[in-house]
Amino acid sequence: MVYLETCRSQAKVSVQLTVGSRVPIATTAIGRAYYLGLAETEREHLDAQLAERYGKQW
């Protein structure tokens, strides 16, 4: 996943990702939300790619 836009919080503790930051689909909340929002056929295709990359961990 690549962040295209971000909004800053006024909280003292927050995640400081910037536009262009890369985060893994398999291990982040935004990646998992993306995954669940995919159509079933797209999710199956992504499953194959993630299984190849992460092996038994996926």
CHARMM internal coordinates of N, CA and C (Angstrom, degrees):
IC EDIT
DIST 1 N 1 CA 1.4415
DIST 1 CA 1 C 1.5310
ANGL 1 N 1 CA 1 C 107.83
DIST 1 C 2 N 1.3235
ANGL 1 CA 1 C 2 N 115.84
DIHE 1 N 1 CA 1 C 2 N 142.10
DIST 2 N 2 CA 1.4650
ANGL 1 C 2 N 2 CA 121.79
DIHE 1 CA 1 C 2 N 2 CA 175.85
DIST 2 CA 2 C 1.5223
ANGL 2 N 2 CA 2 C 107.45
DIHE 1 C 2 N 2 CA 2 C -123.69
DIST 2 C 3 N 1.3261
ANGL 2 CA 2 C 3 N 116.17
DIHE 2 N 2 CA 2 C 3 N 127.06
DIST 3 N 3 CA 1.4697
ANGL 2 C 3 N 3 CA 120.59
DIHE 2 CA 2 C 3 N 3 CA 177.87
DIST 3 CA 3 C 1.5245
ANGL 3 N 3 CA 3 C 109.62
DIHE 2 C 3 N 3 CA 3 C -70.19
DIST 3 C 4 N 1.3271
ANGL 3 CA 3 C 4 N 115.75
DIHE 3 N 3 CA 3 C 4 N 127.45
DIST 4 N 4 CA 1.4668
ANGL 3 C 4 N 4 CA 121.13
DIHE 3 CA 3 C 4 N 4 CA 177.43
DIST 4 CA 4 C 1.5130
ANGL 4 N 4 CA 4 C 111.80
DIHE 3 C 4 N 4 CA 4 C -100.11
DIST 4 C 5 N 1.3248
ANGL 4 CA 4 C 5 N 116.09
DIHE 4 N 4 CA 4 C 5 N -25.16
DIST 5 N 5 CA 1.4564
ANGL 4 C 5 N 5 CA 120.76
DIHE 4 CA 4 C 5 N 5 CA 179.75
DIST 5 CA 5 C 1.5224
ANGL 5 N 5 CA 5 C 107.99
DIHE 4 C 5 N 5 CA 5 C -152.45
DIST 5 C 6 N 1.3089
ANGL 5 CA 5 C 6 N 116.52
DIHE 5 N 5 CA 5 C 6 N 151.94
DIST 6 N 6 CA 1.4580
ANGL 5 C 6 N 6 CA 120.56
DIHE 5 CA 5 C 6 N 6 CA 179.22
DIST 6 CA 6 C 1.5251
ANGL 6 N 6 CA 6 C 110.06
DIHE 5 C 6 N 6 CA 6 C -144.81
DIST 6 C 7 N 1.3097
ANGL 6 CA 6 C 7 N 116.25
DIHE 6 N 6 CA 6 C 7 N 151.10
DIST 7 N 7 CA 1.4612
ANGL 6 C 7 N 7 CA 122.46
DIHE 6 CA 6 C 7 N 7 CA 175.11
DIST 7 CA 7 C 1.5228
ANGL 7 N 7 CA 7 C 107.43
DIHE 6 C 7 N 7 CA 7 C -121.16
DIST 7 C 8 N 1.2896
ANGL 7 CA 7 C 8 N 117.48
DIHE 7 N 7 CA 7 C 8 N 135.74
DIST 8 N 8 CA 1.4496
ANGL 7 C 8 N 8 CA 122.22
DIHE 7 CA 7 C 8 N 8 CA -177.23
DIST 8 CA 8 C 1.5176
ANGL 8 N 8 CA 8 C 111.52
DIHE 7 C 8 N 8 CA 8 C -90.27
DIST 8 C 9 N 1.3091
ANGL 8 CA 8 C 9 N 114.79
DIHE 8 N 8 CA 8 C 9 N 140.54
DIST 9 N 9 CA 1.4589
ANGL 8 C 9 N 9 CA 122.15
DIHE 8 CA 8 C 9 N 9 CA 176.68
DIST 9 CA 9 C 1.5256
ANGL 9 N 9 CA 9 C 109.10
DIHE 8 C 9 N 9 CA 9 C -94.41
DIST 9 C 10 N 1.3076
ANGL 9 CA 9 C 10 N 116.09
DIHE 9 N 9 CA 9 C 10 N 154.44
DIST 10 N 10 CA 1.4676
ANGL 9 C 10 N 10 CA 120.30
DIHE 9 CA 9 C 10 N 10 CA 175.15
DIST 10 CA 10 C 1.5233
ANGL 10 N 10 CA 10 C 111.21
DIHE 9 C 10 N 10 CA 10 C -86.07
DIST 10 C 11 N 1.3386
ANGL 10 CA 10 C 11 N 117.35
DIHE 10 N 10 CA 10 C 11 N -2.08
DIST 11 N 11 CA 1.4677
ANGL 10 C 11 N 11 CA 121.57
DIHE 10 CA 10 C 11 N 11 CA -179.66
DIST 11 CA 11 C 1.5318
ANGL 11 N 11 CA 11 C 110.41
DIHE 10 C 11 N 11 CA 11 C -62.77
DIST 11 C 12 N 1.3118
ANGL 11 CA 11 C 12 N 115.79
DIHE 11 N 11 CA 11 C 12 N 147.49
DIST 12 N 12 CA 1.4665
ANGL 11 C 12 N 12 CA 120.51
DIHE 11 CA 11 C 12 N 12 CA -179.94
DIST 12 CA 12 C 1.5241
ANGL 12 N 12 CA 12 C 111.43
DIHE 11 C 12 N 12 CA 12 C -71.13
DIST 12 C 13 N 1.3238
ANGL 12 CA 12 C 13 N 116.74
DIHE 12 N 12 CA 12 C 13 N -30.18
DIST 13 N 13 CA 1.4625
ANGL 12 C 13 N 13 CA 121.42
DIHE 12 CA 12 C 13 N 13 CA 178.25
DIST 13 CA 13 C 1.5242
ANGL 13 N 13 CA 13 C 108.00
DIHE 12 C 13 N 13 CA 13 C -117.48
DIST 13 C 14 N 1.3342
ANGL 13 CA 13 C 14 N 116.54
DIHE 13 N 13 CA 13 C 14 N 117.37
DIST 14 N 14 CA 1.4562
ANGL 13 C 14 N 14 CA 120.27
DIHE 13 CA 13 C 14 N 14 CA 178.70
DIST 14 CA 14 C 1.5191
ANGL 14 N 14 CA 14 C 108.90
DIHE 13 C 14 N 14 CA 14 C -155.81
DIST 14 C 15 N 1.3194
ANGL 14 CA 14 C 15 N 116.00
DIHE 14 N 14 CA 14 C 15 N 165.18
DIST 15 N 15 CA 1.4559
ANGL 14 C 15 N 15 CA 121.91
DIHE 14 CA 14 C 15 N 15 CA 176.73
DIST 15 CA 15 C 1.5261
ANGL 15 N 15 CA 15 C 107.36
DIHE 14 C 15 N 15 CA 15 C -77.11
DIST 15 C 16 N 1.2985
ANGL 15 CA 15 C 16 N 116.71
DIHE 15 N 15 CA 15 C 16 N 130.28
DIST 16 N 16 CA 1.4663
ANGL 15 C 16 N 16 CA 120.64
DIHE 15 CA 15 C 16 N 16 CA -176.77
DIST 16 CA 16 C 1.5211
ANGL 16 N 16 CA 16 C 111.35
DIHE 15 C 16 N 16 CA 16 C -108.59
DIST 16 C 17 N 1.3251
ANGL 16 CA 16 C 17 N 116.50
DIHE 16 N 16 CA 16 C 17 N 66.74
DIST 17 N 17 CA 1.4525
ANGL 16 C 17 N 17 CA 120.82
DIHE 16 CA 16 C 17 N 17 CA 175.04
DIST 17 CA 17 C 1.5245
ANGL 17 N 17 CA 17 C 108.53
DIHE 16 C 17 N 17 CA 17 C -90.83
DIST 17 C 18 N 1.3168
ANGL 17 CA 17 C 18 N 115.79
DIHE 17 N 17 CA 17 C 18 N 146.09
DIST 18 N 18 CA 1.4558
ANGL 17 C 18 N 18 CA 120.27
DIHE 17 CA 17 C 18 N 18 CA 179.94
DIST 18 CA 18 C 1.5234
ANGL 18 N 18 CA 18 C 109.29
DIHE 17 C 18 N 18 CA 18 C -115.41
DIST 18 C 19 N 1.3249
ANGL 18 CA 18 C 19 N 116.87
DIHE 18 N 18 CA 18 C 19 N 167.61
DIST 19 N 19 CA 1.4547
ANGL 18 C 19 N 19 CA 121.64
DIHE 18 CA 18 C 19 N 19 CA 176.15
DIST 19 CA 19 C 1.5283
ANGL 19 N 19 CA 19 C 107.73
DIHE 18 C 19 N 19 CA 19 C -56.16
DIST 19 C 20 N 1.3277
ANGL 19 CA 19 C 20 N 115.36
DIHE 19 N 19 CA 19 C 20 N 131.28
DIST 20 N 20 CA 1.4657
ANGL 19 C 20 N 20 CA 120.81
DIHE 19 CA 19 C 20 N 20 CA -177.90
DIST 20 CA 20 C 1.5154
ANGL 20 N 20 CA 20 C 113.60
DIHE 19 C 20 N 20 CA 20 C 96.16
DIST 20 C 21 N 1.3429
ANGL 20 CA 20 C 21 N 117.24
DIHE 20 N 20 CA 20 C 21 N -11.09
DIST 21 N 21 CA 1.4633
ANGL 20 C 21 N 21 CA 120.12
DIHE 20 CA 20 C 21 N 21 CA 177.27
DIST 21 CA 21 C 1.5225
ANGL 21 N 21 CA 21 C 109.16
DIHE 20 C 21 N 21 CA 21 C -62.61
DIST 21 C 22 N 1.3270
ANGL 21 CA 21 C 22 N 115.68
DIHE 21 N 21 CA 21 C 22 N 142.71
DIST 22 N 22 CA 1.4595
ANGL 21 C 22 N 22 CA 121.18
DIHE 21 CA 21 C 22 N 22 CA 178.84
DIST 22 CA 22 C 1.5179
ANGL 22 N 22 CA 22 C 109.25
DIHE 21 C 22 N 22 CA 22 C -110.10
DIST 22 C 23 N 1.3251
ANGL 22 CA 22 C 23 N 115.78
DIHE 22 N 22 CA 22 C 23 N 135.22
DIST 23 N 23 CA 1.4650
ANGL 22 C 23 N 23 CA 121.07
DIHE 22 CA 22 C 23 N 23 CA 177.31
DIST 23 CA 23 C 1.5264
ANGL 23 N 23 CA 23 C 108.08
DIHE 22 C 23 N 23 CA 23 C -133.99
DIST 23 C 24 N 1.3253
ANGL 23 CA 23 C 24 N 117.91
DIHE 23 N 23 CA 23 C 24 N 147.83
DIST 24 N 24 CA 1.4594
ANGL 23 C 24 N 24 CA 120.22
DIHE 23 CA 23 C 24 N 24 CA -178.90
DIST 24 CA 24 C 1.5255
ANGL 24 N 24 CA 24 C 112.85
DIHE 23 C 24 N 24 CA 24 C -72.66
DIST 24 C 25 N 1.3206
ANGL 24 CA 24 C 25 N 116.25
DIHE 24 N 24 CA 24 C 25 N 142.16
DIST 25 N 25 CA 1.4585
ANGL 24 C 25 N 25 CA 121.32
DIHE 24 CA 24 C 25 N 25 CA 177.67
DIST 25 CA 25 C 1.5217
ANGL 25 N 25 CA 25 C 110.61
DIHE 24 C 25 N 25 CA 25 C -66.72
DIST 25 C 26 N 1.3200
ANGL 25 CA 25 C 26 N 116.21
DIHE 25 N 25 CA 25 C 26 N -42.16
DIST 26 N 26 CA 1.4641
ANGL 25 C 26 N 26 CA 121.13
DIHE 25 CA 25 C 26 N 26 CA -170.54
DIST 26 CA 26 C 1.5252
ANGL 26 N 26 CA 26 C 114.67
DIHE 25 C 26 N 26 CA 26 C -71.40
DIST 26 C 27 N 1.3167
ANGL 26 CA 26 C 27 N 117.99
DIHE 26 N 26 CA 26 C 27 N -22.68
DIST 27 N 27 CA 1.4677
ANGL 26 C 27 N 27 CA 118.90
DIHE 26 CA 26 C 27 N 27 CA -170.53
DIST 27 CA 27 C 1.5203
ANGL 27 N 27 CA 27 C 115.12
DIHE 26 C 27 N 27 CA 27 C -125.41
DIST 27 C 28 N 1.3353
ANGL 27 CA 27 C 28 N 117.16
DIHE 27 N 27 CA 27 C 28 N 13.54
DIST 28 N 28 CA 1.4630
ANGL 27 C 28 N 28 CA 119.48
DIHE 27 CA 27 C 28 N 28 CA 178.81
DIST 28 CA 28 C 1.5235
ANGL 28 N 28 CA 28 C 110.31
DIHE 27 C 28 N 28 CA 28 C -125.26
DIST 28 C 29 N 1.3025
ANGL 28 CA 28 C 29 N 116.44
DIHE 28 N 28 CA 28 C 29 N 154.53
DIST 29 N 29 CA 1.4609
ANGL 28 C 29 N 29 CA 120.97
DIHE 28 CA 28 C 29 N 29 CA 179.70
DIST 29 CA 29 C 1.5242
ANGL 29 N 29 CA 29 C 111.18
DIHE 28 C 29 N 29 CA 29 C -61.77
DIST 29 C 30 N 1.3256
ANGL 29 CA 29 C 30 N 117.50
DIHE 29 N 29 CA 29 C 30 N -42.22
DIST 30 N 30 CA 1.4707
ANGL 29 C 30 N 30 CA 119.25
DIHE 29 CA 29 C 30 N 30 CA -179.32
DIST 30 CA 30 C 1.5240
ANGL 30 N 30 CA 30 C 110.77
DIHE 29 C 30 N 30 CA 30 C -67.52
DIST 30 C 31 N 1.3295
ANGL 30 CA 30 C 31 N 116.97
DIHE 30 N 30 CA 30 C 31 N -35.46
DIST 31 N 31 CA 1.4559
ANGL 30 C 31 N 31 CA 120.96
DIHE 30 CA 30 C 31 N 31 CA 176.78
DIST 31 CA 31 C 1.5165
ANGL 31 N 31 CA 31 C 111.76
DIHE 30 C 31 N 31 CA 31 C -65.48
DIST 31 C 32 N 1.3132
ANGL 31 CA 31 C 32 N 115.80
DIHE 31 N 31 CA 31 C 32 N -42.62
DIST 32 N 32 CA 1.4642
ANGL 31 C 32 N 32 CA 120.00
DIHE 31 CA 31 C 32 N 32 CA 179.39
DIST 32 CA 32 C 1.5272
ANGL 32 N 32 CA 32 C 111.42
DIHE 31 C 32 N 32 CA 32 C -68.15
DIST 32 C 33 N 1.3281
ANGL 32 CA 32 C 33 N 117.14
DIHE 32 N 32 CA 32 C 33 N -35.95
DIST 33 N 33 CA 1.4674
ANGL 32 C 33 N 33 CA 120.38
DIHE 32 CA 32 C 33 N 33 CA 176.65
DIST 33 CA 33 C 1.5264
ANGL 33 N 33 CA 33 C 109.83
DIHE 32 C 33 N 33 CA 33 C -64.39
DIST 33 C 34 N 1.3070
ANGL 33 CA 33 C 34 N 116.66
DIHE 33 N 33 CA 33 C 34 N -42.49
DIST 34 N 34 CA 1.4709
ANGL 33 C 34 N 34 CA 121.30
DIHE 33 CA 33 C 34 N 34 CA 176.93
DIST 34 CA 34 C 1.5222
ANGL 34 N 34 CA 34 C 109.99
DIHE 33 C 34 N 34 CA 34 C -59.66
DIST 34 C 35 N 1.3256
ANGL 34 CA 34 C 35 N 115.88
DIHE 34 N 34 CA 34 C 35 N -48.38
DIST 35 N 35 CA 1.4589
ANGL 34 C 35 N 35 CA 122.17
DIHE 34 CA 34 C 35 N 35 CA -179.65
DIST 35 CA 35 C 1.5287
ANGL 35 N 35 CA 35 C 111.46
DIHE 34 C 35 N 35 CA 35 C -55.76
DIST 35 C 36 N 1.3167
ANGL 35 CA 35 C 36 N 116.99
DIHE 35 N 35 CA 35 C 36 N -47.06
DIST 36 N 36 CA 1.4635
ANGL 35 C 36 N 36 CA 120.76
DIHE 35 CA 35 C 36 N 36 CA -178.45
DIST 36 CA 36 C 1.5198
ANGL 36 N 36 CA 36 C 112.81
DIHE 35 C 36 N 36 CA 36 C -70.37
DIST 36 C 37 N 1.3257
ANGL 36 CA 36 C 37 N 117.67
DIHE 36 N 36 CA 36 C 37 N -21.63
DIST 37 N 37 CA 1.4517
ANGL 36 C 37 N 37 CA 121.30
DIHE 36 CA 36 C 37 N 37 CA 178.72
DIST 37 CA 37 C 1.5219
ANGL 37 N 37 CA 37 C 114.13
DIHE 36 C 37 N 37 CA 37 C -83.38
DIST 37 C 38 N 1.3318
ANGL 37 CA 37 C 38 N 117.00
DIHE 37 N 37 CA 37 C 38 N -8.82
DIST 38 N 38 CA 1.4564
ANGL 37 C 38 N 38 CA 120.81
DIHE 37 CA 37 C 38 N 38 CA -179.49
DIST 38 CA 38 C 1.5275
ANGL 38 N 38 CA 38 C 111.56
DIHE 37 C 38 N 38 CA 38 C -73.69
DIST 38 C 39 N 1.3123
ANGL 38 CA 38 C 39 N 115.63
DIHE 38 N 38 CA 38 C 39 N 152.57
DIST 39 N 39 CA 1.4669
ANGL 38 C 39 N 39 CA 120.88
DIHE 38 CA 38 C 39 N 39 CA 170.88
DIST 39 CA 39 C 1.5251
ANGL 39 N 39 CA 39 C 108.07
DIHE 38 C 39 N 39 CA 39 C -65.65
DIST 39 C 40 N 1.3205
ANGL 39 CA 39 C 40 N 117.22
DIHE 39 N 39 CA 39 C 40 N 156.17
DIST 40 N 40 CA 1.4677
ANGL 39 C 40 N 40 CA 121.35
DIHE 39 CA 39 C 40 N 40 CA -175.02
DIST 40 CA 40 C 1.5297
ANGL 40 N 40 CA 40 C 112.66
DIHE 39 C 40 N 40 CA 40 C -55.74
DIST 40 C 41 N 1.3252
ANGL 40 CA 40 C 41 N 117.99
DIHE 40 N 40 CA 40 C 41 N -43.35
DIST 41 N 41 CA 1.4700
ANGL 40 C 41 N 41 CA 120.14
DIHE 40 CA 40 C 41 N 41 CA -178.86
DIST 41 CA 41 C 1.5251
ANGL 41 N 41 CA 41 C 111.67
DIHE 40 C 41 N 41 CA 41 C -66.28
DIST 41 C 42 N 1.3266
ANGL 41 CA 41 C 42 N 117.23
DIHE 41 N 41 CA 41 C 42 N -38.61
DIST 42 N 42 CA 1.4700
ANGL 41 C 42 N 42 CA 120.65
DIHE 41 CA 41 C 42 N 42 CA 176.97
DIST 42 CA 42 C 1.5206
ANGL 42 N 42 CA 42 C 110.84
DIHE 41 C 42 N 42 CA 42 C -66.78
DIST 42 C 43 N 1.3309
ANGL 42 CA 42 C 43 N 115.89
DIHE 42 N 42 CA 42 C 43 N -38.83
DIST 43 N 43 CA 1.4642
ANGL 42 C 43 N 43 CA 120.74
DIHE 42 CA 42 C 43 N 43 CA 179.24
DIST 43 CA 43 C 1.5344
ANGL 43 N 43 CA 43 C 110.22
DIHE 42 C 43 N 43 CA 43 C -64.73
DIST 43 C 44 N 1.3220
ANGL 43 CA 43 C 44 N 117.59
DIHE 43 N 43 CA 43 C 44 N -40.12
DIST 44 N 44 CA 1.4648
ANGL 43 C 44 N 44 CA 121.32
DIHE 43 CA 43 C 44 N 44 CA 178.10
DIST 44 CA 44 C 1.5253
ANGL 44 N 44 CA 44 C 110.74
DIHE 43 C 44 N 44 CA 44 C -62.74
DIST 44 C 45 N 1.3320
ANGL 44 CA 44 C 45 N 116.64
DIHE 44 N 44 CA 44 C 45 N -41.37
DIST 45 N 45 CA 1.4710
ANGL 44 C 45 N 45 CA 121.09
DIHE 44 CA 44 C 45 N 45 CA 178.07
DIST 45 CA 45 C 1.5350
ANGL 45 N 45 CA 45 C 109.94
DIHE 44 C 45 N 45 CA 45 C -63.59
DIST 45 C 46 N 1.3222
ANGL 45 CA 45 C 46 N 116.91
DIHE 45 N 45 CA 45 C 46 N -44.63
DIST 46 N 46 CA 1.4576
ANGL 45 C 46 N 46 CA 120.90
DIHE 45 CA 45 C 46 N 46 CA 179.16
DIST 46 CA 46 C 1.5303
ANGL 46 N 46 CA 46 C 111.05
DIHE 45 C 46 N 46 CA 46 C -66.41
DIST 46 C 47 N 1.3326
ANGL 46 CA 46 C 47 N 117.23
DIHE 46 N 46 CA 46 C 47 N -36.91
DIST 47 N 47 CA 1.4686
ANGL 46 C 47 N 47 CA 121.30
DIHE 46 CA 46 C 47 N 47 CA 176.23
DIST 47 CA 47 C 1.5252
ANGL 47 N 47 CA 47 C 110.76
DIHE 46 C 47 N 47 CA 47 C -54.11
DIST 47 C 48 N 1.3206
ANGL 47 CA 47 C 48 N 115.95
DIHE 47 N 47 CA 47 C 48 N -45.79
DIST 48 N 48 CA 1.4626
ANGL 47 C 48 N 48 CA 120.57
DIHE 47 CA 47 C 48 N 48 CA -179.02
DIST 48 CA 48 C 1.5305
ANGL 48 N 48 CA 48 C 110.79
DIHE 47 C 48 N 48 CA 48 C -62.20
DIST 48 C 49 N 1.3239
ANGL 48 CA 48 C 49 N 116.79
DIHE 48 N 48 CA 48 C 49 N -42.02
DIST 49 N 49 CA 1.4693
ANGL 48 C 49 N 49 CA 120.48
DIHE 48 CA 48 C 49 N 49 CA 179.63
DIST 49 CA 49 C 1.5251
ANGL 49 N 49 CA 49 C 111.25
DIHE 48 C 49 N 49 CA 49 C -66.42
DIST 49 C 50 N 1.3380
ANGL 49 CA 49 C 50 N 116.23
DIHE 49 N 49 CA 49 C 50 N -43.08
DIST 50 N 50 CA 1.4617
ANGL 49 C 50 N 50 CA 119.88
DIHE 49 CA 49 C 50 N 50 CA -179.21
DIST 50 CA 50 C 1.5268
ANGL 50 N 50 CA 50 C 111.30
DIHE 49 C 50 N 50 CA 50 C -68.82
DIST 50 C 51 N 1.3290
ANGL 50 CA 50 C 51 N 117.22
DIHE 50 N 50 CA 50 C 51 N -37.18
DIST 51 N 51 CA 1.4709
ANGL 50 C 51 N 51 CA 120.42
DIHE 50 CA 50 C 51 N 51 CA 177.89
DIST 51 CA 51 C 1.5190
ANGL 51 N 51 CA 51 C 110.25
DIHE 50 C 51 N 51 CA 51 C -64.57
DIST 51 C 52 N 1.3292
ANGL 51 CA 51 C 52 N 116.89
DIHE 51 N 51 CA 51 C 52 N -38.26
DIST 52 N 52 CA 1.4597
ANGL 51 C 52 N 52 CA 120.65
DIHE 51 CA 51 C 52 N 52 CA 177.65
DIST 52 CA 52 C 1.5237
ANGL 52 N 52 CA 52 C 111.16
DIHE 51 C 52 N 52 CA 52 C -64.65
DIST 52 C 53 N 1.3195
ANGL 52 CA 52 C 53 N 116.16
DIHE 52 N 52 CA 52 C 53 N -40.69
DIST 53 N 53 CA 1.4673
ANGL 52 C 53 N 53 CA 120.41
DIHE 52 CA 52 C 53 N 53 CA -177.12
DIST 53 CA 53 C 1.5150
ANGL 53 N 53 CA 53 C 112.91
DIHE 52 C 53 N 53 CA 53 C -76.84
DIST 53 C 54 N 1.3456
ANGL 53 CA 53 C 54 N 117.95
DIHE 53 N 53 CA 53 C 54 N -42.31
DIST 54 N 54 CA 1.4590
ANGL 53 C 54 N 54 CA 121.57
DIHE 53 CA 53 C 54 N 54 CA -172.97
DIST 54 CA 54 C 1.5204
ANGL 54 N 54 CA 54 C 114.47
DIHE 53 C 54 N 54 CA 54 C -103.33
DIST 54 C 55 N 1.3382
ANGL 54 CA 54 C 55 N 118.07
DIHE 54 N 54 CA 54 C 55 N -8.17
DIST 55 N 55 CA 1.4596
ANGL 54 C 55 N 55 CA 121.45
DIHE 54 CA 54 C 55 N 55 CA 178.13
DIST 55 CA 55 C 1.5133
ANGL 55 N 55 CA 55 C 112.36
DIHE 54 C 55 N 55 CA 55 C 61.46
DIST 55 C 56 N 1.3171
ANGL 55 CA 55 C 56 N 116.78
DIHE 55 N 55 CA 55 C 56 N -138.16
DIST 56 N 56 CA 1.4651
ANGL 55 C 56 N 56 CA 122.19
DIHE 55 CA 55 C 56 N 56 CA -176.68
DIST 56 CA 56 C 1.5256
ANGL 56 N 56 CA 56 C 112.83
DIHE 55 C 56 N 56 CA 56 C -64.25
DIST 56 C 57 N 1.3192
ANGL 56 CA 56 C 57 N 117.40
DIHE 56 N 56 CA 56 C 57 N -21.03
DIST 57 N 57 CA 1.4671
ANGL 56 C 57 N 57 CA 120.44
DIHE 56 CA 56 C 57 N 57 CA 178.91
DIST 57 CA 57 C 1.5223
ANGL 57 N 57 CA 57 C 111.53
DIHE 56 C 57 N 57 CA 57 C -65.27
DIST 57 C 58 N 1.3484
ANGL 57 CA 57 C 58 N 116.87
DIHE 57 N 57 CA 57 C 58 N -27.19
DIST 58 N 58 CA 1.4540
ANGL 57 C 58 N 58 CA 119.45
DIHE 57 CA 57 C 58 N 58 CA 179.63
DIST 58 CA 58 C 1.4981
ANGL 58 N 58 CA 58 C 109.18
DIHE 57 C 58 N 58 CA 58 C -81.57
END
COOR INIT
IC SEED 1 N 1 CA 1 C
IC BUILD
